[in-house]
């Protein structure tokens, strides 16, 4: 039959439908000896095309389904959530960064003095997909209550190196003794033999004990026999405490005062003391008075936990350790310090070189420091 044949060239034939045993009309251009065979082939080809199109459309449908999912609900519980608290400010910044990268609804819960921490925790656990905690008081609440909320994920920050071994808890901690060690070694090089170092904290904590031990170890390496004066106070005026340290021959002190850190650094400008910042770079608040700052990347930790939950890579029982080697901790050196503080150029160059040498030793595992955070088992049933 030529290409110009009549409409009879397109005629319905019957292909057996094996599912219903009923004839199904299919058009065929063939007029050979067995038109039914060619019609069956065409039917199978159309069916294959339909299956191919369906397979192609499925991913698009999945994407549309994901887009329609409810946003991830994340609660950040803080005992000291003031913007003047460097650690809290970093955590809130990390939460905001994560929210820009995935569909997320965030809640900041203040569990300060006088609040029922357990009730706040349980409410957040009931209403959210991910709950983040970062302070010792909330760590204790997490340990005792996480097992009651099996479908909720929990992120625990700044816990012991062992973390909390529970199926719905992922921990991120800091090897913060490392930057504290560097700070102690560097600070000891800046003081005279008759001077002392200081450690000024708002409250004694396991993390603080760990860093103080690292600070003392570093100081001893640079100046054996150097003494460290420790003051734990969350009430007295910053200037009064700093003057007291100065009266005891302290020349350089760590300032770990949480929400009061900034006020201490402002008061530092009225004293002859040098101060070491904590959690964030504090040099801009007291130019010429802050040679170093101990950095702990709380922002990165919060961001990582949120994104892992959003992307399905959140891993219970796992503990990530942020250290000098992976950039999770750091000792930031104030480049303008020597000029502003009138420190001898040769002395300052030696300090910076020594920091670099010791940092490499720490990163290579040649210096071992103790973690004084006490590991505890989670009261969670797996």
C-alpha positions in Angstrom: 0.0 0.0 0.0 1.5 3.4 -1.0 1.6 6.4 1.2 -1.4 8.0 -0.6 -3.8 5.2 0.1 -7.3 6.0 1.4 -8.4 6.3 5.0 -8.8 2.6 5.1 -5.0 2.4 5.8 -5.8 3.5 9.4 -8.2 0.9 10.5 -9.0 -0.4 14.0 -7.9 -3.8 14.9 -8.3 -5.7 18.1 -5.6 -6.6 20.6 -6.5 -8.9 23.4 -6.4 -7.4 26.9 -5.2 -10.3 29.0 -6.4 -8.7 32.2 -10.0 -8.3 31.2 -10.3 -10.6 28.2 -11.9 -7.8 26.3 -10.8 -6.5 22.9 -8.9 -3.1 23.0 -8.9 -1.1 19.7 -5.5 0.0 18.5 -4.7 1.7 15.3 -2.3 0.1 12.9 -0.8 1.1 9.5 0.2 -2.4 8.7 -1.7 -4.6 6.2 0.6 -7.6 6.3 -0.4 -11.2 6.8 -0.6 -10.8 10.6 -1.8 -7.3 11.5 -2.7 -8.4 15.0 0.9 -9.1 15.8 2.0 -5.6 14.6 -0.8 -4.0 16.6 0.3 -5.8 19.7 3.8 -4.5 19.2 2.5 -1.0 18.8 0.4 -1.4 22.0 3.5 -2.5 23.9 5.5 0.4 22.6 2.8 2.9 23.7 2.7 1.2 27.1 6.5 1.4 27.5 6.4 5.1 26.6 3.7 5.7 29.2 5.8 3.9 31.9 8.8 6.0 30.9 6.9 9.2 31.2 5.5 8.1 34.6 9.0 7.3 35.8 10.3 10.7 34.6 7.5 12.6 36.4 7.9 10.8 39.8 11.0 12.8 40.9 9.1 16.0 40.1 6.2 14.8 42.2 8.5 14.0 45.0 10.0 17.5 44.9 6.6 19.0 44.9 5.7 16.8 47.9 8.9 18.0 49.8 8.0 21.6 49.1 4.6 21.0 50.7 6.0 19.5 53.8 5.8 21.5 57.0 8.9 23.5 57.9 11.4 22.0 60.4 10.7 23.2 63.9 13.8 23.9 65.9 14.0 25.2 69.5 17.2 26.6 71.1 17.1 26.5 74.9 19.4 28.9 76.7 19.9 29.7 80.3 21.7 32.9 79.5 20.4 34.1 76.1 21.3 37.8 76.3 22.9 39.3 73.3 25.7 40.5 75.5 26.6 36.8 76.1 29.1 35.9 73.3 28.2 32.2 73.2 24.5 32.9 73.1 25.0 35.4 70.3 27.0 32.9 68.3 24.3 30.2 68.8 21.6 32.5 67.6 23.7 33.5 64.6 24.1 29.8 63.7 20.4 29.3 64.0 19.7 32.2 61.7 22.2 30.9 59.1 20.6 27.5 59.1 17.1 29.0 58.6 18.3 30.7 55.4 19.4 27.3 54.0 16.3 25.2 54.6 12.6 25.6 55.5 12.7 26.1 59.2 10.7 27.6 62.0 12.9 28.6 65.0 12.1 29.3 68.6 14.4 30.8 71.2 13.5 29.6 74.7 14.9 31.4 77.7 15.4 29.0 80.7 17.0 31.4 83.1 16.9 31.6 86.9 13.5 31.1 88.4 12.0 29.3 85.4 10.9 25.6 85.3 13.6 24.2 83.0 12.0 20.8 82.9 8.6 22.2 81.9 10.2 24.4 79.2 12.2 21.5 77.9 9.2 19.1 77.7 7.1 21.7 75.9 9.8 22.3 73.3 10.2 18.5 72.9 6.5 18.1 72.3 6.2 20.9 69.8 9.5 20.8 67.9 11.4 18.4 65.6 14.8 19.4 67.0 15.7 20.8 70.5 19.2 22.2 71.1 20.7 22.7 74.6 24.1 24.0 75.5 24.6 24.6 79.3 25.2 22.3 82.2 21.8 22.8 83.8 20.0 22.0 80.6 22.3 19.0 80.0 21.0 17.5 83.2 17.4 18.1 82.1 18.2 16.5 78.7 19.7 13.4 80.2 16.6 12.8 82.3 13.9 13.6 79.8 15.0 12.8 76.3 13.9 9.2 76.5 10.2 10.3 76.9 10.2 11.9 73.4 11.4 9.2 71.0 10.3 11.0 67.9 12.1 14.3 68.8 15.8 14.8 68.0 18.0 16.6 70.5 21.3 18.4 69.9 23.6 18.6 72.9 26.4 21.2 72.8 29.5 21.6 74.9 29.2 18.3 76.7 31.9 15.8 77.5 34.0 14.2 74.8 31.9 11.1 75.2 28.7 13.0 74.6 25.3 11.5 75.5 24.9 8.0 74.0 21.2 7.9 73.1 19.4 7.1 69.9 17.8 10.5 69.6 20.7 12.7 70.8 23.6 14.0 68.7 26.4 15.8 70.5 28.9 18.4 69.5 31.6 19.3 72.0 34.8 21.4 71.9 38.4 20.4 72.6 38.6 23.8 74.2 41.5 23.0 76.4 43.6 23.4 73.3 43.1 27.1 72.6 43.2 27.7 76.4 46.6 26.0 76.5 47.8 28.3 73.7 46.4 31.3 75.6 48.2 30.3 78.8 51.5 29.7 77.0 51.3 33.1 75.2 50.1 35.0 78.3 53.0 33.7 80.4 55.4 35.1 77.9 53.9 38.6 78.4 54.3 38.8 82.2 57.4 39.4 84.3 58.7 36.8 86.8 57.0 38.7 89.7 53.6 38.9 88.0 50.7 36.4 87.9 48.0 35.3 85.5 44.3 35.5 86.3 41.2 33.5 85.5 38.0 35.4 86.1 34.7 33.5 85.7 31.0 34.0 86.5 30.5 30.4 87.7 32.5 27.2 87.9 31.5 24.8 85.1 33.0 21.5 83.8 34.0 23.3 80.6 35.6 26.1 82.6 37.5 23.6 84.7 38.8 21.9 81.5 39.9 25.2 80.0 41.6 26.4 83.2 43.6 23.2 83.4 44.7 23.7 79.8 45.5 27.3 80.5 47.6 26.4 83.5 49.5 23.7 81.5 50.3 26.1 78.7 51.5 28.8 81.2 53.7 26.3 83.0 55.5 25.3 79.7 56.4 29.0 79.0 57.1 30.0 82.6 57.5 27.2 85.1 56.2 28.2 88.6 53.9 31.0 87.3 50.9 31.4 89.6 47.3 31.7 88.5 44.7 33.6 90.5 41.2 32.3 90.0 38.1 34.3 90.9 34.5 33.1 90.6 32.0 35.9 90.9 28.8 36.8 89.1 27.8 39.8 91.3 30.5 42.2 92.0 31.2 45.2 89.7 33.7 44.5 86.9 36.0 47.4 87.9 36.2 46.2 91.5 37.1 42.7 90.6 39.7 43.8 88.0 41.3 46.1 90.6 41.5 43.3 93.1 43.3 41.1 90.5 45.7 44.0 89.8 46.4 44.4 93.5 47.5 40.7 93.5 50.1 41.3 90.8 48.0 39.8 88.0 49.0 41.2 84.7 47.0 39.1 82.2 43.6 37.5 82.9 41.1 35.4 81.1 37.6 37.0 81.2 34.8 34.3 81.2 31.9 36.2 82.5 29.1 35.2 80.1 26.7 38.1 79.6 28.9 40.3 81.7 32.0 39.7 79.5 31.5 42.9 77.5 31.1 45.1 80.6 34.4 43.6 82.0 36.2 44.4 78.8 35.0 48.0 78.8 36.2 48.3 82.5 39.5 46.7 81.4 40.3 49.9 79.5 40.5 51.7 82.9 43.1 49.3 84.3 46.7 48.3 83.4 45.6 44.7 82.9 45.5 42.8 79.7 42.5 40.5 79.2 41.9 37.3 77.1 38.4 37.2 75.5 36.2 34.1 75.6 34.0 32.5 72.8 34.3 35.4 70.4 36.9 38.0 69.4 36.8 40.7 72.1 39.6 42.9 70.9 37.4 45.6 69.4 35.8 46.3 72.8 39.1 47.1 74.5 41.7 48.2 71.9 45.2 47.7 73.3 44.1 45.5 76.2 43.1 42.2 74.5 46.0 40.3 73.0 44.1 37.1 72.3 40.6 35.6 72.4 39.6 31.9 72.9 37.1 31.0 70.2 34.6 28.2 70.3 32.4 28.0 67.2 29.0 27.6 68.8 27.5 29.2 65.6 28.9 26.5 63.4 27.8 23.7 65.8 24.2 24.9 65.9 24.1 25.4 62.1 25.5 21.9 61.6 23.0 20.2 63.9 20.1 22.0 62.2 21.2 21.2 58.7 21.9 17.5 59.5 18.3 17.2 60.8 16.9 19.0 57.8 18.9 16.8 55.3 18.4 13.5 57.1 22.0 13.0 58.2 21.3 13.6 61.9 23.0 10.7 63.7 22.0 9.7 67.3 24.7 8.5 69.6 27.3 10.3 67.6 29.6 13.0 69.1 31.5 15.4 66.9 34.5 17.1 68.5 35.4 20.6 67.3 39.2 21.3 67.7 42.0 23.4 66.4 42.6 20.9 63.6 39.1 21.2 62.1 38.6 24.9 62.9 36.0 24.4 65.6 38.2 26.1 68.1 40.9 28.8 67.8 43.1 31.3 69.6 42.6 34.6 67.7 45.6 36.9 67.9 44.9 40.6 67.9 47.3 41.9 65.2 47.1 45.5 66.5 47.8 44.7 70.1 51.6 45.2 70.2 51.4 48.7 68.7 48.5 49.8 70.9 49.9 48.2 74.1 53.5 49.3 73.4 54.8 45.7 73.6 58.3 45.2 72.4 58.3 44.0 68.8 60.8 41.2 69.5 58.7 39.9 72.4 55.5 40.0 70.4 57.1 38.2 67.5 58.3 35.5 69.8 54.8 35.1 71.3 53.2 34.7 67.9 55.9 32.2 66.7 55.5 30.2 69.9 51.7 30.0 69.5 52.2 28.7 66.0 54.6 26.0 67.1 52.4 24.8 70.0 49.3 24.8 67.8 51.0 22.4 65.4 52.0 20.2 68.3 48.4 20.1 69.5 47.0 19.4 66.0 49.4 16.5 65.5 48.4 15.0 68.8 51.8 15.5 70.5 50.3 17.3 73.4 47.5 15.6 75.4 45.2 17.6 77.6 42.6 16.4 80.1 38.8 16.9 79.6 37.4 17.6 83.1 33.8 17.4 81.9 32.4 14.4 83.8 30.7 11.9 81.3 27.4 10.7 82.5 25.0 8.1 81.0 21.7 9.4 79.5 18.6 8.2 81.4 17.1 7.1 78.0 15.9 3.7 76.9 17.0 2.7 73.4 
